Amino acid sequence: DIVMTQSPDSLAVSLGERATINCKSSQSVLYSSNNKNYLAWYQQKPRQPPKLLIYWASTRQSGVPDRFSGSGSGTDFSLTISSLQAEDVAVYYCQQYYDSPRTFGQGTKVEIK
Amino acid sequence: QVHLVQSGSEVKKPGASVKVSCKASGYSFTSHGISWVRQAPGQGLEWMGWISTYNTNTDYARKFQGRLTMTTDTSTSTASMELRSLTSDDSAVYYCARVVVYEVFDSWGQGTLVTVSS
């Protein structure tokens, strides 16, 4: 199974500041035939289901604010919130869909400093 | 607008089975597969498996094989997940999710809490 490891486990950022979450996969999730990274990011607020933010490592889902961006390739990825808003307080998960079983990172909790 | 509405909370005894349903609306049901993801209390997300709503092909996570069955009913646009031989470790919120772009989950049900307790 591909193991997804996120860092840090939690971070506190001031309103308006940048937040960056890292995600590392135990093997590459880059499919060479189409040059796509099979990596998605989700946001989960308390008592809510997860919400898709990013797929193909950097493609923003429709309706997601442009302060959210994804980057990286191969085994190392990042989710950046360029200017943290109060409504961004949540747990964020990365997920690989390169291979079965689909696996998630352990989650990163983002709070306001 | 895409909606996935799941059945209500369940309390089961160890060794029992649970079946959770997920009714889809707002899109063509057979155009997208359904995956099931669970979340134990205070824990992360765990993918359980996927079912094609087009041809009922399935892909189950190895840890659940033998006690997990996913089904669909295209006449009611409903997907279901049955988990057998429950233990306390199966206590979790179970989510269904619509699959797009290979296996990315763009819409989720509200979740169904399953509690396994003697």
Interface residues (C-beta under 8 A of the other chain):
Chain A: Y38 A40 Y42 Q44 P49 P50 K51 L52 Y55 W56 Q61 Y93 Q95 Y97 S100 P101 R102 T103 F104 G105 Q106 G107
Chain B: S35 V37 G44 L45 E46 W47 W50 D59 A61 R62 Y95 A97 V101 Y102 E103 V104 F105 D106 W108 G109 Q110 G111
